[in-house]
């Protein structure tokens, strides 16, 4: 029953309920975040990648 109620929440409310720190509004943002984090870990200036859904 609890999972059924979570499906009714907006993505932000669901993420908050699950104690997620980062909330990505669309799965397309994952590639942008991945590229930025890889740049930072490689001690490079972060690259800004525009998600394909924008």
C-alpha positions in Angstrom: 0.0 0.0 0.0 2.8 2.4 0.8 4.4 2.1 -2.6 1.1 2.8 -4.3 0.8 6.1 -2.4 4.4 7.0 -3.4 3.4 6.7 -7.1 0.7 9.4 -6.5 3.3 12.0 -5.3 5.1 14.3 -7.6 8.7 13.3 -8.4 10.0 15.9 -5.9 7.7 14.7 -3.1 8.7 11.1 -3.8 12.4 12.0 -3.7 12.0 13.9 -0.5 10.1 11.0 1.0 12.9 8.6 0.0 15.5 11.0 1.5 17.3 11.6 -1.8 19.7 14.4 -1.7 19.8 15.1 -5.4 16.6 15.4 -7.4 16.9 15.3 -11.1 13.7 16.6 -12.9 14.3 14.4 -15.9 16.4 11.3 -16.7 18.2 13.3 -19.5 20.0 15.2 -16.8 21.9 12.2 -15.7 24.4 12.5 -18.6 25.0 16.1 -17.7 25.7 15.3 -14.1 27.9 12.4 -15.0 30.0 14.5 -17.4 30.4 17.3 -14.8 31.5 14.9 -12.0 33.9 13.1 -14.3 35.5 16.4 -15.2 35.8 17.4 -11.5 37.3 14.0 -10.6 39.8 14.4 -13.4 40.7 17.9 -12.0 39.4 19.7 -15.1 37.1 22.6 -15.4 33.5 21.2 -15.4 31.8 20.9 -18.8 28.3 22.1 -19.1 26.2 19.7 -21.1 22.7 20.7 -22.1 20.3 17.8 -21.7 18.6 16.8 -24.9 15.1 17.5 -23.5 15.7 21.3 -23.1 
